[in-house]
Amino acid sequence: MKPIIDHIQITVKDLKVAEKFYDNFLPVIGFDIKNKVTAFIKEHDFHVIEYTHDLLAFAITSPRESFKNDSVNRRKPGALHHLAFKADSRQEVDRAYHELVTIGANIVSEPKIHPEYSENYYAVYFKDMENIKYEIVCTKA
């Protein structure tokens, strides 16, 4: 077995608000919005929007009613700290950064070398509308 992720599913507070963001963000990293499906899973009582790609499926889901007012905090136990997507070049990171600014992503850190991780760690950090943190990184020189 290889350590390859098949799909990621993230619960968001407001599915309609999140869908607008992810419809704009996911094409930046190679998703085609035409490959988006929506469903209601009755036995789990949630709505899901899944974006598919040959390499990864990415889904956003509605919260349980009892959790809908909880805040997102990446430092809570069990929470997603952040999710990093690999770029093939620093130019891809820069291009993604400009597209992220255009779609209104909350930029946490503009593209730059992060020597605290390695001498070639070039990344942009940003958050979605609900404070979920993402990264696009290239580790090539």
N, C-alpha and C positions, 0 to 999 in steps of 0.2 A: 504494500500500500504506500502511496505517496501522500505527503501532507498538503493536499490541495483542497481548498474550500469549495464546496459545491454551491452553497447558497447562504445568504445572510438575510435575516429577518429582524427588522428593528421596529419596536413599538413607538409610535409618535402620539402626541397629545391630540392634534387636530389633523385628521387624514387629508382634508381638503387643502389646508394650508401647506402641509408637507408635500402633497402631490405636486403642487405648482413648483416648489423648489426642486424636487427630484426630477421632474420632467425637464428642467433646465440643467441641473447638475450632471445627471448620469450620462448624457451625450458628450460631455466634456471628457469623460474617461472611456468613451467608446461604445456606450449602449445606444441602441436604436429604439426610440420611443414607440415605434410601430410594433415592437415586440413586448408591449405592456398588456397585462391582463388584470382584471379585477374579479373578486369573488367575495361572497359572504359564507363563512364556514359556521354553519348553525351550531354544530356540536361544541364548538369552542367559543361561540358568541363573539366573533370578530370579523371585521372587514379587512381584506388584504388587497394590496396592489403590488403585483410582481413585475419586475423588469427583467427580461431574460437576455442573456448573451451566451455565446458558445462556451465561454470560460467561467461564467458565474451568473447566478440568479440573485437579484437583490430585491427584497420586499419590504414594504412598510405596512404596518398593521395598526388597527385601532386599539386603544387601551380597554381594559375592563372598566366598567362603570365606576367601580369603587376606587380605581387608581387615576381617573381622568384628571384630577386636580393636583396630582403629585408633580413636583418639579424634577427636572432632569439634573442629575449631578454625577459626573463621571467618576467621582471618588467614593461613591456609595458601594458597599460590597455587592458584588454580582453585576455591577454596571459595566457597560462598555466604556473603557477609558478613552480610546479613540481608534479609528480605523484608517489604515494607511494603504494607499494604492500606489503601485510601482510604475514609474515612468521610465522610458528607455533613454531619455536624455534630459539634460538641464533645460534645453529649449522646450521640451514638452512640459516641464514644470512651469516655465515662464508663460507659455501659451495658455496653460490651464489657469494660471493665476489671473491673467487678463480676462479670460472668460468668466471666472468666478466673480471678479469685480463687477463685470457687466450684469450678471444675474442677481447681484445683491447679496452674495455670501458674506458672512461676517469674517473678515480676514483677521486672524489672530497673529500671524507672522508672515510677512512677505517672503518670497523666495530668497534663500540665502544658504550659505554653508553653515552647518551646525557642527563645529569641531568637537563639541562635547560628546557626539555620537561616533563620528569618524571624520577623517580629513576630506572625504568625498561625499559627505551626507548633505545633499542639497534638497531642501524641502520648502513647501508652503503649507501652512496650517490654517484651517478655517473651520467655522461652525455653521450648521444649518439654522433654520429659524427657531429651532427648539433647543439650541445649545448643545447639540451632539457634535463632537469634534472629529474632524477628518484631516488627512494629510495626503499630499501627493509628493512622492520622494523619488529621487534618482541617486544611486550610490556609485555611479560610474564617474570616472575622472573626466 
